[in-house]
Amino acid sequence: MTGEEAAGPPGPKAVRLLCFVSAGFIVTVGINKWRELEKKSVQQQRGIHQQQKILSPANSATKPIK
């Protein structure tokens, strides 16, 4: 018992490798989608804050000059 697998047909090893690579690809795509959603969310919140800043009375053009 050396911890190594018994020599056999390469099929199961190739299938495991393919599954491992496929899982890595799927996880990478998921992470990229999540980052994209987070980025869009931050951009939307910034847009809302900018709109509120523009519409607030503190920045209005009718404010008297001192």
C-alpha positions in Angstrom: 0.0 0.0 0.0 1.9 2.9 -1.3 -1.1 5.1 -1.8 -0.9 4.9 -5.6 -3.7 3.5 -7.7 -3.3 0.2 -9.4 -2.4 0.4 -13.1 -5.5 0.1 -15.2 -7.0 1.5 -18.3 -6.5 5.2 -18.7 -10.2 5.8 -19.2 -11.3 6.6 -15.6 -8.3 8.9 -15.1 -9.1 10.8 -18.3 -12.7 11.1 -17.3 -11.8 12.5 -13.8 -9.4 15.0 -15.4 -12.1 16.1 -17.8 -14.5 16.5 -14.9 -12.0 18.5 -12.9 -11.2 20.8 -15.8 -14.9 21.3 -16.6 -15.7 22.1 -12.9 -12.9 24.7 -12.9 -14.3 26.3 -16.1 -17.8 26.4 -14.7 -16.6 27.9 -11.4 -14.6 30.5 -13.3 -17.6 31.5 -15.4 -19.7 31.8 -12.3 -17.2 34.0 -10.5 -16.9 36.3 -13.6 -20.7 36.6 -13.8 -20.9 37.4 -10.0 -18.3 40.1 -10.4 -20.2 41.5 -13.4 -23.4 41.7 -11.4 -21.7 43.3 -8.4 -20.1 45.9 -10.8 -23.4 46.7 -12.3 -25.0 47.1 -8.9 -22.4 49.5 -7.8 -22.7 51.5 -11.0 -26.5 51.7 -10.5 -26.1 52.9 -6.9 -23.6 55.5 -7.9 -26.0 56.7 -10.6 -28.9 57.0 -8.1 -26.7 58.9 -5.7 -25.6 61.3 -8.4 -29.2 61.9 -9.5 -30.1 62.6 -5.9 -27.2 65.0 -5.6 -28.3 66.8 -8.7 -31.9 67.1 -7.6 -31.1 68.1 -4.0 -31.9 71.7 -3.1 -28.4 72.3 -1.8 -27.1 72.3 -5.3 -30.0 74.2 -6.9 -29.3 77.3 -9.1 -31.8 79.4 -7.1 -29.6 79.4 -4.0 -28.7 82.9 -3.0 -25.1 84.0 -3.4 -23.5 85.3 -0.2 
